[in-house]
Amino acid sequence: MEYLCPLCNGLDQPEVRCRRCGEIMENCGAIQEYYDDYSPYLDMHVTRMIDGVSGDQCLHVFFCKGCNGIRSVAVNLVEY
């Protein structure tokens, strides 16, 4: 079985609200993309092992334009 992240693949766009001001936050991508200059080009199976969430989740960074807040959200992978 193969799994993929619905956010990374544009299949879902959840409405995540900021805990501070209540604004809808913008999805800025998977946290793996921010590790270093080359991490966006590495295999996702490798970088997911170090993001701190279970193997069936993808950690995404969300940004609030209202108060400049940042939040990480674990997204469940889906089978395809």
mmCIF file as gemmi writes it, N, C-alpha and C atoms, coordinates in Angstrom:
data_model
loop_
_atom_site.group_PDB
_atom_site.id
_atom_site.type_symbol
_atom_site.label_atom_id
_atom_site.label_alt_id
_atom_site.label_comp_id
_atom_site.label_asym_id
_atom_site.label_entity_id
_atom_site.label_seq_id
_atom_site.pdbx_PDB_ins_code
_atom_site.Cartn_x
_atom_site.Cartn_y
_atom_site.Cartn_z
_atom_site.occupancy
_atom_site.B_iso_or_equiv
_atom_site.pdbx_formal_charge
_atom_site.auth_seq_id
_atom_site.auth_asym_id
_atom_site.pdbx_PDB_model_num
ATOM 1 N N . MET Axp A 1 ? 0.834 -1.186 0 1 0 ? 1 A 1
ATOM 2 C CA . MET Axp A 1 ? 0 0 0 1 0 ? 1 A 1
ATOM 3 C C . MET Axp A 1 ? 0.876 1.247 0 1 0 ? 1 A 1
ATOM 4 N N . GLU Axp A 2 ? 0.449 2.224 -0.718 1 0 ? 2 A 1
ATOM 5 C CA . GLU Axp A 2 ? 1.13 3.512 -0.748 1 0 ? 2 A 1
ATOM 6 C C . GLU Axp A 2 ? 0.239 4.556 -0.086 1 0 ? 2 A 1
ATOM 7 N N . TYR Axp A 3 ? 0.891 5.51 0.552 1 0 ? 3 A 1
ATOM 8 C CA . TYR Axp A 3 ? 0.165 6.584 1.224 1 0 ? 3 A 1
ATOM 9 C C . TYR Axp A 3 ? 0.697 7.923 0.739 1 0 ? 3 A 1
ATOM 10 N N . LEU Axp A 4 ? -0.179 8.932 0.762 1 0 ? 4 A 1
ATOM 11 C CA . LEU Axp A 4 ? 0.238 10.27 0.391 1 0 ? 4 A 1
ATOM 12 C C . LEU Axp A 4 ? -0.448 11.291 1.285 1 0 ? 4 A 1
ATOM 13 N N . CYS Axp A 5 ? 0.132 12.461 1.326 1 0 ? 5 A 1
ATOM 14 C CA . CYS Axp A 5 ? -0.437 13.549 2.124 1 0 ? 5 A 1
ATOM 15 C C . CYS Axp A 5 ? -1.451 14.3 1.269 1 0 ? 5 A 1
ATOM 16 N N . PRO Axp A 6 ? -2.684 14.426 1.745 1 0 ? 6 A 1
ATOM 17 C CA . PRO Axp A 6 ? -3.698 15.121 0.946 1 0 ? 6 A 1
ATOM 18 C C . PRO Axp A 6 ? -3.408 16.612 0.775 1 0 ? 6 A 1
ATOM 19 N N . LEU Axp A 7 ? -2.672 17.231 1.706 1 0 ? 7 A 1
ATOM 20 C CA . LEU Axp A 7 ? -2.342 18.646 1.561 1 0 ? 7 A 1
ATOM 21 C C . LEU Axp A 7 ? -1.2 18.852 0.576 1 0 ? 7 A 1
ATOM 22 N N . CYS Axp A 8 ? -0.15 18.032 0.692 1 0 ? 8 A 1
ATOM 23 C CA . CYS Axp A 8 ? 0.991 18.148 -0.229 1 0 ? 8 A 1
ATOM 24 C C . CYS Axp A 8 ? 0.561 17.918 -1.675 1 0 ? 8 A 1
ATOM 25 N N . ASN Axp A 9 ? -0.479 17.103 -1.865 1 0 ? 9 A 1
ATOM 26 C CA . ASN Axp A 9 ? -0.927 16.745 -3.208 1 0 ? 9 A 1
ATOM 27 C C . ASN Axp A 9 ? -2.169 17.498 -3.658 1 0 ? 9 A 1
ATOM 28 N N . GLY Axp A 10 ? -2.571 18.511 -2.916 1 0 ? 10 A 1
ATOM 29 C CA . GLY Axp A 10 ? -3.682 19.367 -3.309 1 0 ? 10 A 1
ATOM 30 C C . GLY Axp A 10 ? -5.055 18.716 -3.284 1 0 ? 10 A 1
ATOM 31 N N . LEU Axp A 11 ? -5.208 17.635 -2.526 1 0 ? 11 A 1
ATOM 32 C CA . LEU Axp A 11 ? -6.495 16.939 -2.465 1 0 ? 11 A 1
ATOM 33 C C . LEU Axp A 11 ? -7.414 17.503 -1.384 1 0 ? 11 A 1
ATOM 34 N N . ASP Axp A 12 ? -6.849 18.244 -0.452 1 0 ? 12 A 1
ATOM 35 C CA . ASP Axp A 12 ? -7.628 18.793 0.661 1 0 ? 12 A 1
ATOM 36 C C . ASP Axp A 12 ? -7.029 20.137 1.048 1 0 ? 12 A 1
ATOM 37 N N . GLN Axp A 13 ? -7.849 21.014 1.554 1 0 ? 13 A 1
ATOM 38 C CA . GLN Axp A 13 ? -7.394 22.309 2.032 1 0 ? 13 A 1
ATOM 39 C C . GLN Axp A 13 ? -8.182 22.639 3.306 1 0 ? 13 A 1
ATOM 40 N N . PRO Axp A 14 ? -7.718 22.114 4.439 1 0 ? 14 A 1
ATOM 41 C CA . PRO Axp A 14 ? -8.469 22.309 5.679 1 0 ? 14 A 1
ATOM 42 C C . PRO Axp A 14 ? -8.426 23.762 6.141 1 0 ? 14 A 1
ATOM 43 N N . GLU Axp A 15 ? -9.439 24.144 6.886 1 0 ? 15 A 1
ATOM 44 C CA . GLU Axp A 15 ? -9.504 25.49 7.441 1 0 ? 15 A 1
ATOM 45 C C . GLU Axp A 15 ? -8.927 25.43 8.851 1 0 ? 15 A 1
ATOM 46 N N . VAL Axp A 16 ? -7.707 25.907 9.002 1 0 ? 16 A 1
ATOM 47 C CA . VAL Axp A 16 ? -7.037 25.921 10.301 1 0 ? 16 A 1
ATOM 48 C C . VAL Axp A 16 ? -7.102 27.342 10.842 1 0 ? 16 A 1
ATOM 49 N N . ARG Axp A 17 ? -7.638 27.489 12.034 1 0 ? 17 A 1
ATOM 50 C CA . ARG Axp A 17 ? -7.771 28.812 12.648 1 0 ? 17 A 1
ATOM 51 C C . ARG Axp A 17 ? -6.654 29.062 13.643 1 0 ? 17 A 1
ATOM 52 N N . CYS Axp A 18 ? -6.211 30.293 13.692 1 0 ? 18 A 1
ATOM 53 C CA . CYS Axp A 18 ? -5.169 30.713 14.613 1 0 ? 18 A 1
ATOM 54 C C . CYS Axp A 18 ? -5.704 30.655 16.038 1 0 ? 18 A 1
ATOM 55 N N . ARG Axp A 19 ? -4.893 30.128 16.942 1 0 ? 19 A 1
ATOM 56 C CA . ARG Axp A 19 ? -5.304 30.028 18.345 1 0 ? 19 A 1
ATOM 57 C C . ARG Axp A 19 ? -5.265 31.375 19.049 1 0 ? 19 A 1
ATOM 58 N N . ARG Axp A 20 ? -4.501 32.325 18.513 1 0 ? 20 A 1
ATOM 59 C CA . ARG Axp A 20 ? -4.383 33.645 19.144 1 0 ? 20 A 1
ATOM 60 C C . ARG Axp A 20 ? -5.477 34.613 18.709 1 0 ? 20 A 1
ATOM 61 N N . CYS Axp A 21 ? -5.664 34.738 17.382 1 0 ? 21 A 1
ATOM 62 C CA . CYS Axp A 21 ? -6.586 35.766 16.889 1 0 ? 21 A 1
ATOM 63 C C . CYS Axp A 21 ? -7.808 35.21 16.164 1 0 ? 21 A 1
ATOM 64 N N . GLY Axp A 22 ? -7.832 33.912 15.861 1 0 ? 22 A 1
ATOM 65 C CA . GLY Axp A 22 ? -8.99 33.308 15.225 1 0 ? 22 A 1
ATOM 66 C C . GLY Axp A 22 ? -9.036 33.403 13.718 1 0 ? 22 A 1
ATOM 67 N N . GLU Axp A 23 ? -8.036 34.055 13.101 1 0 ? 23 A 1
ATOM 68 C CA . GLU Axp A 23 ? -7.99 34.156 11.641 1 0 ? 23 A 1
ATOM 69 C C . GLU Axp A 23 ? -7.722 32.793 11.01 1 0 ? 23 A 1
ATOM 70 N N . ILE Axp A 24 ? -8.135 32.625 9.75 1 0 ? 24 A 1
ATOM 71 C CA . ILE Axp A 24 ? -7.817 31.41 9.002 1 0 ? 24 A 1
ATOM 72 C C . ILE Axp A 24 ? -6.342 31.484 8.609 1 0 ? 24 A 1
ATOM 73 N N . MET Axp A 25 ? -5.621 30.404 8.882 1 0 ? 25 A 1
ATOM 74 C CA . MET Axp A 25 ? -4.185 30.367 8.632 1 0 ? 25 A 1
ATOM 75 C C . MET Axp A 25 ? -3.883 29.832 7.232 1 0 ? 25 A 1
ATOM 76 N N . GLU Axp A 26 ? -2.733 30.231 6.694 1 0 ? 26 A 1
ATOM 77 C CA . GLU Axp A 26 ? -2.299 29.81 5.369 1 0 ? 26 A 1
ATOM 78 C C . GLU Axp A 26 ? -1.372 28.599 5.49 1 0 ? 26 A 1
ATOM 79 N N . ASN Axp A 27 ? -1.619 27.569 4.684 1 0 ? 27 A 1
ATOM 80 C CA . ASN Axp A 27 ? -0.766 26.391 4.648 1 0 ? 27 A 1
ATOM 81 C C . ASN Axp A 27 ? 0.522 26.749 3.918 1 0 ? 27 A 1
ATOM 82 N N . CYS Axp A 28 ? 1.653 26.608 4.6 1 0 ? 28 A 1
ATOM 83 C CA . CYS Axp A 28 ? 2.952 26.95 4.016 1 0 ? 28 A 1
ATOM 84 C C . CYS Axp A 28 ? 3.751 25.719 3.619 1 0 ? 28 A 1
ATOM 85 N N . GLY Axp A 29 ? 3.128 24.544 3.657 1 0 ? 29 A 1
ATOM 86 C CA . GLY Axp A 29 ? 3.794 23.332 3.211 1 0 ? 29 A 1
ATOM 87 C C . GLY Axp A 29 ? 4.279 22.452 4.343 1 0 ? 29 A 1
ATOM 88 N N . ALA Axp A 30 ? 4.843 21.318 3.959 1 0 ? 30 A 1
ATOM 89 C CA . ALA Axp A 30 ? 5.352 20.347 4.923 1 0 ? 30 A 1
ATOM 90 C C . ALA Axp A 30 ? 6.6 20.887 5.599 1 0 ? 30 A 1
ATOM 91 N N . ILE Axp A 31 ? 6.758 20.571 6.871 1 0 ? 31 A 1
ATOM 92 C CA . ILE Axp A 31 ? 7.889 21.086 7.646 1 0 ? 31 A 1
ATOM 93 C C . ILE Axp A 31 ? 9.226 20.609 7.088 1 0 ? 31 A 1
ATOM 94 N N . GLN Axp A 32 ? 9.23 19.452 6.421 1 0 ? 32 A 1
ATOM 95 C CA . GLN Axp A 32 ? 10.464 18.928 5.845 1 0 ? 32 A 1
ATOM 96 C C . GLN Axp A 32 ? 11.09 19.901 4.849 1 0 ? 32 A 1
ATOM 97 N N . GLU Axp A 33 ? 10.274 20.718 4.236 1 0 ? 33 A 1
ATOM 98 C CA . GLU Axp A 33 ? 10.76 21.66 3.232 1 0 ? 33 A 1
ATOM 99 C C . GLU Axp A 33 ? 11.588 22.786 3.836 1 0 ? 33 A 1
ATOM 100 N N . TYR Axp A 34 ? 11.578 22.916 5.161 1 0 ? 34 A 1
ATOM 101 C CA . TYR Axp A 34 ? 12.257 24.024 5.836 1 0 ? 34 A 1
ATOM 102 C C . TYR Axp A 34 ? 13.514 23.607 6.586 1 0 ? 34 A 1
ATOM 103 N N . TYR Axp A 35 ? 13.902 22.343 6.537 1 0 ? 35 A 1
ATOM 104 C CA . TYR Axp A 35 ? 15.072 21.882 7.285 1 0 ? 35 A 1
ATOM 105 C C . TYR Axp A 35 ? 16.367 22.52 6.796 1 0 ? 35 A 1
ATOM 106 N N . ASP Axp A 36 ? 16.611 22.49 5.508 1 0 ? 36 A 1
ATOM 107 C CA . ASP Axp A 36 ? 17.804 23.117 4.929 1 0 ? 36 A 1
ATOM 108 C C . ASP Axp A 36 ? 17.563 23.361 3.446 1 0 ? 36 A 1
ATOM 109 N N . ASP Axp A 37 ? 18.581 23.848 2.747 1 0 ? 37 A 1
ATOM 110 C CA . ASP Axp A 37 ? 18.43 24.21 1.331 1 0 ? 37 A 1
ATOM 111 C C . ASP Axp A 37 ? 18.06 23.033 0.434 1 0 ? 37 A 1
ATOM 112 N N . TYR Axp A 38 ? 18.473 21.825 0.808 1 0 ? 38 A 1
ATOM 113 C CA . TYR Axp A 38 ? 18.265 20.666 -0.056 1 0 ? 38 A 1
ATOM 114 C C . TYR Axp A 38 ? 17.11 19.771 0.387 1 0 ? 38 A 1
ATOM 115 N N . SER Axp A 39 ? 16.544 20.013 1.557 1 0 ? 39 A 1
ATOM 116 C CA . SER Axp A 39 ? 15.493 19.127 2.058 1 0 ? 39 A 1
ATOM 117 C C . SER Axp A 39 ? 14.258 19.037 1.153 1 0 ? 39 A 1
ATOM 118 N N . PRO Axp A 40 ? 13.858 20.082 0.417 1 0 ? 40 A 1
ATOM 119 C CA . PRO Axp A 40 ? 12.71 19.911 -0.479 1 0 ? 40 A 1
ATOM 120 C C . PRO Axp A 40 ? 12.96 18.891 -1.589 1 0 ? 40 A 1
ATOM 121 N N . TYR Axp A 41 ? 14.232 18.581 -1.853 1 0 ? 41 A 1
ATOM 122 C CA . TYR Axp A 41 ? 14.571 17.668 -2.937 1 0 ? 41 A 1
ATOM 123 C C . TYR Axp A 41 ? 14.818 16.238 -2.461 1 0 ? 41 A 1
ATOM 124 N N . LEU Axp A 42 ? 14.819 16.03 -1.148 1 0 ? 42 A 1
ATOM 125 C CA . LEU Axp A 42 ? 15.033 14.689 -0.603 1 0 ? 42 A 1
ATOM 126 C C . LEU Axp A 42 ? 13.754 13.867 -0.683 1 0 ? 42 A 1
ATOM 127 N N . ASP Axp A 43 ? 13.913 12.573 -0.645 1 0 ? 43 A 1
ATOM 128 C CA . ASP Axp A 43 ? 12.772 11.667 -0.648 1 0 ? 43 A 1
ATOM 129 C C . ASP Axp A 43 ? 11.941 11.895 0.621 1 0 ? 43 A 1
ATOM 130 N N . MET Axp A 44 ? 10.639 12.01 0.477 1 0 ? 44 A 1
ATOM 131 C CA . MET Axp A 44 ? 9.755 12.276 1.612 1 0 ? 44 A 1
ATOM 132 C C . MET Axp A 44 ? 9.812 11.165 2.653 1 0 ? 44 A 1
ATOM 133 N N . HIS Axp A 45 ? 10.06 9.933 2.238 1 0 ? 45 A 1
ATOM 134 C CA . HIS Axp A 45 ? 10.133 8.83 3.193 1 0 ? 45 A 1
ATOM 135 C C . HIS Axp A 45 ? 11.295 9.034 4.159 1 0 ? 45 A 1
ATOM 136 N N . VAL Axp A 46 ? 12.357 9.643 3.699 1 0 ? 46 A 1
ATOM 137 C CA . VAL Axp A 46 ? 13.521 9.901 4.547 1 0 ? 46 A 1
ATOM 138 C C . VAL Axp A 46 ? 13.242 11.059 5.501 1 0 ? 46 A 1
ATOM 139 N N . THR Axp A 47 ? 12.766 12.166 4.978 1 0 ? 47 A 1
ATOM 140 C CA . THR Axp A 47 ? 12.567 13.344 5.816 1 0 ? 47 A 1
ATOM 141 C C . THR Axp A 47 ? 11.407 13.173 6.8 1 0 ? 47 A 1
ATOM 142 N N . ARG Axp A 48 ? 10.456 12.325 6.495 1 0 ? 48 A 1
ATOM 143 C CA . ARG Axp A 48 ? 9.348 12.103 7.43 1 0 ? 48 A 1
ATOM 144 C C . ARG Axp A 48 ? 9.801 11.371 8.691 1 0 ? 48 A 1
ATOM 145 N N . MET Axp A 49 ? 10.915 10.681 8.616 1 0 ? 49 A 1
ATOM 146 C CA . MET Axp A 49 ? 11.41 9.953 9.781 1 0 ? 49 A 1
ATOM 147 C C . MET Axp A 49 ? 11.931 10.889 10.864 1 0 ? 49 A 1
ATOM 148 N N . ILE Axp A 50 ? 12.206 12.148 10.535 1 0 ? 50 A 1
ATOM 149 C CA . ILE Axp A 50 ? 12.773 13.061 11.519 1 0 ? 50 A 1
ATOM 150 C C . ILE Axp A 50 ? 11.86 14.235 11.872 1 0 ? 50 A 1
ATOM 151 N N . ASP Axp A 51 ? 10.606 14.217 11.425 1 0 ? 51 A 1
ATOM 152 C CA . ASP Axp A 51 ? 9.731 15.356 11.702 1 0 ? 51 A 1
ATOM 153 C C . ASP Axp A 51 ? 9.006 15.265 13.041 1 0 ? 51 A 1
ATOM 154 N N . GLY Axp A 52 ? 9.138 14.14 13.756 1 0 ? 52 A 1
ATOM 155 C CA . GLY Axp A 52 ? 8.582 14.037 15.096 1 0 ? 52 A 1
ATOM 156 C C . GLY Axp A 52 ? 7.151 13.552 15.191 1 0 ? 52 A 1
ATOM 157 N N . VAL Axp A 53 ? 6.529 13.202 14.08 1 0 ? 53 A 1
ATOM 158 C CA . VAL Axp A 53 ? 5.172 12.661 14.119 1 0 ? 53 A 1
ATOM 159 C C . VAL Axp A 53 ? 5.203 11.214 13.649 1 0 ? 53 A 1
ATOM 160 N N . SER Axp A 54 ? 4.108 10.504 13.847 1 0 ? 54 A 1
ATOM 161 C CA . SER Axp A 54 ? 4.063 9.098 13.458 1 0 ? 54 A 1
ATOM 162 C C . SER Axp A 54 ? 4.22 8.95 11.941 1 0 ? 54 A 1
ATOM 163 N N . GLY Axp A 55 ? 4.57 7.753 11.505 1 0 ? 55 A 1
ATOM 164 C CA . GLY Axp A 55 ? 4.84 7.489 10.095 1 0 ? 55 A 1
ATOM 165 C C . GLY Axp A 55 ? 3.65 7.628 9.184 1 0 ? 55 A 1
ATOM 166 N N . ASP Axp A 56 ? 2.443 7.691 9.743 1 0 ? 56 A 1
ATOM 167 C CA . ASP Axp A 56 ? 1.248 7.829 8.907 1 0 ? 56 A 1
ATOM 168 C C . ASP Axp A 56 ? 0.712 9.258 8.927 1 0 ? 56 A 1
ATOM 169 N N . GLN Axp A 57 ? 1.606 10.227 9.234 1 0 ? 57 A 1
ATOM 170 C CA . GLN Axp A 57 ? 1.217 11.63 9.256 1 0 ? 57 A 1
ATOM 171 C C . GLN Axp A 57 ? 2.281 12.486 8.576 1 0 ? 57 A 1
ATOM 172 N N . CYS Axp A 58 ? 1.867 13.669 8.136 1 0 ? 58 A 1
ATOM 173 C CA . CYS Axp A 58 ? 2.762 14.655 7.534 1 0 ? 58 A 1
ATOM 174 C C . CYS Axp A 58 ? 2.575 15.951 8.313 1 0 ? 58 A 1
ATOM 175 N N . LEU Axp A 59 ? 3.66 16.528 8.797 1 0 ? 59 A 1
ATOM 176 C CA . LEU Axp A 59 ? 3.589 17.738 9.607 1 0 ? 59 A 1
ATOM 177 C C . LEU Axp A 59 ? 3.644 18.97 8.712 1 0 ? 59 A 1
ATOM 178 N N . HIS Axp A 60 ? 2.606 19.803 8.787 1 0 ? 60 A 1
ATOM 179 C CA . HIS Axp A 60 ? 2.526 21.015 7.964 1 0 ? 60 A 1
ATOM 180 C C . HIS Axp A 60 ? 2.631 22.265 8.816 1 0 ? 60 A 1
ATOM 181 N N . VAL Axp A 61 ? 3.222 23.301 8.228 1 0 ? 61 A 1
ATOM 182 C CA . VAL Axp A 61 ? 3.372 24.595 8.88 1 0 ? 61 A 1
ATOM 183 C C . VAL Axp A 61 ? 2.27 25.513 8.368 1 0 ? 61 A 1
ATOM 184 N N . PHE Axp A 62 ? 1.574 26.168 9.305 1 0 ? 62 A 1
ATOM 185 C CA . PHE Axp A 62 ? 0.529 27.132 8.956 1 0 ? 62 A 1
ATOM 186 C C . PHE Axp A 62 ? 0.923 28.491 9.518 1 0 ? 62 A 1
ATOM 187 N N . PHE Axp A 63 ? 0.644 29.549 8.735 1 0 ? 63 A 1
ATOM 188 C CA . PHE Axp A 63 ? 1.016 30.913 9.107 1 0 ? 63 A 1
ATOM 189 C C . PHE Axp A 63 ? -0.223 31.793 9.169 1 0 ? 63 A 1
ATOM 190 N N . CYS Axp A 64 ? -0.291 32.632 10.203 1 0 ? 64 A 1
ATOM 191 C CA . CYS Axp A 64 ? -1.41 33.564 10.358 1 0 ? 64 A 1
ATOM 192 C C . CYS Axp A 64 ? -0.971 34.951 9.923 1 0 ? 64 A 1
ATOM 193 N N . LYS Axp A 65 ? -1.642 35.49 8.929 1 0 ? 65 A 1
ATOM 194 C CA . LYS Axp A 65 ? -1.328 36.836 8.45 1 0 ? 65 A 1
ATOM 195 C C . LYS Axp A 65 ? -1.846 37.904 9.407 1 0 ? 65 A 1
ATOM 196 N N . GLY Axp A 66 ? -2.815 37.544 10.251 1 0 ? 66 A 1
ATOM 197 C CA . GLY Axp A 66 ? -3.393 38.503 11.184 1 0 ? 66 A 1
ATOM 198 C C . GLY Axp A 66 ? -2.454 38.873 12.323 1 0 ? 66 A 1
ATOM 199 N N . CYS Axp A 67 ? -1.755 37.869 12.884 1 0 ? 67 A 1
ATOM 200 C CA . CYS Axp A 67 ? -0.9 38.135 14.046 1 0 ? 67 A 1
ATOM 201 C C . CYS Axp A 67 ? 0.511 37.562 13.894 1 0 ? 67 A 1
ATOM 202 N N . ASN Axp A 68 ? 0.826 37.062 12.694 1 0 ? 68 A 1
ATOM 203 C CA . ASN Axp A 68 ? 2.138 36.46 12.402 1 0 ? 68 A 1
ATOM 204 C C . ASN Axp A 68 ? 2.412 35.204 13.213 1 0 ? 68 A 1
ATOM 205 N N . GLY Axp A 69 ? 1.368 34.531 13.647 1 0 ? 69 A 1
ATOM 206 C CA . GLY Axp A 69 ? 1.517 33.29 14.404 1 0 ? 69 A 1
ATOM 207 C C . GLY Axp A 69 ? 1.87 32.129 13.484 1 0 ? 69 A 1
ATOM 208 N N . ILE Axp A 70 ? 2.563 31.152 14.044 1 0 ? 70 A 1
ATOM 209 C CA . ILE Axp A 70 ? 2.944 29.947 13.31 1 0 ? 70 A 1
ATOM 210 C C . ILE Axp A 70 ? 2.461 28.746 14.096 1 0 ? 70 A 1
ATOM 211 N N . ARG Axp A 71 ? 1.945 27.765 13.378 1 0 ? 71 A 1
ATOM 212 C CA . ARG Axp A 71 ? 1.415 26.56 14.016 1 0 ? 71 A 1
ATOM 213 C C . ARG Axp A 71 ? 1.75 25.352 13.155 1 0 ? 71 A 1
ATOM 214 N N . SER Axp A 72 ? 2.134 24.26 13.8 1 0 ? 72 A 1
ATOM 215 C CA . SER Axp A 72 ? 2.374 22.999 13.098 1 0 ? 72 A 1
ATOM 216 C C . SER Axp A 72 ? 1.172 22.093 13.311 1 0 ? 72 A 1
ATOM 217 N N . VAL Axp A 73 ? 0.719 21.454 12.23 1 0 ? 73 A 1
ATOM 218 C CA . VAL Axp A 73 ? -0.443 20.579 12.289 1 0 ? 73 A 1
ATOM 219 C C . VAL Axp A 73 ? -0.091 19.248 11.643 1 0 ? 73 A 1
ATOM 220 N N . ALA Axp A 74 ? -0.331 18.151 12.367 1 0 ? 74 A 1
ATOM 221 C CA . ALA Axp A 74 ? -0.098 16.813 11.833 1 0 ? 74 A 1
ATOM 222 C C . ALA Axp A 74 ? -1.299 16.409 10.987 1 0 ? 74 A 1
ATOM 223 N N . VAL Axp A 75 ? -1.036 16.018 9.751 1 0 ? 75 A 1
ATOM 224 C CA . VAL Axp A 75 ? -2.081 15.633 8.795 1 0 ? 75 A 1
ATOM 225 C C . VAL Axp A 75 ? -1.983 14.136 8.533 1 0 ? 75 A 1
ATOM 226 N N . ASN Axp A 76 ? -3.088 13.417 8.632 1 0 ? 76 A 1
ATOM 227 C CA . ASN Axp A 76 ? -3.093 11.989 8.373 1 0 ? 76 A 1
ATOM 228 C C . ASN Axp A 76 ? -2.926 11.703 6.892 1 0 ? 76 A 1
ATOM 229 N N . LEU Axp A 77 ? -2.033 10.768 6.582 1 0 ? 77 A 1
ATOM 230 C CA . LEU Axp A 77 ? -1.848 10.339 5.198 1 0 ? 77 A 1
ATOM 231 C C . LEU Axp A 77 ? -3.025 9.497 4.76 1 0 ? 77 A 1
ATOM 232 N N . VAL Axp A 78 ? -3.315 9.475 3.453 1 0 ? 78 A 1
ATOM 233 C CA . VAL Axp A 78 ? -4.416 8.681 2.926 1 0 ? 78 A 1
ATOM 234 C C . VAL Axp A 78 ? -3.858 7.645 1.963 1 0 ? 78 A 1
ATOM 235 N N . GLU Axp A 79 ? -4.53 6.531 1.867 1 0 ? 79 A 1
ATOM 236 C CA . GLU Axp A 79 ? -4.124 5.449 0.979 1 0 ? 79 A 1
ATOM 237 C C . GLU Axp A 79 ? -4.544 5.77 -0.456 1 0 ? 79 A 1
ATOM 238 N N . TYR Axp A 80 ? -3.688 5.435 -1.391 1 0 ? 80 A 1
ATOM 239 C CA . TYR Axp A 80 ? -4.061 5.6 -2.807 1 0 ? 80 A 1
ATOM 240 C C . TYR Axp A 80 ? -3.682 4.382 -3.596 1 0 ? 80 A 1
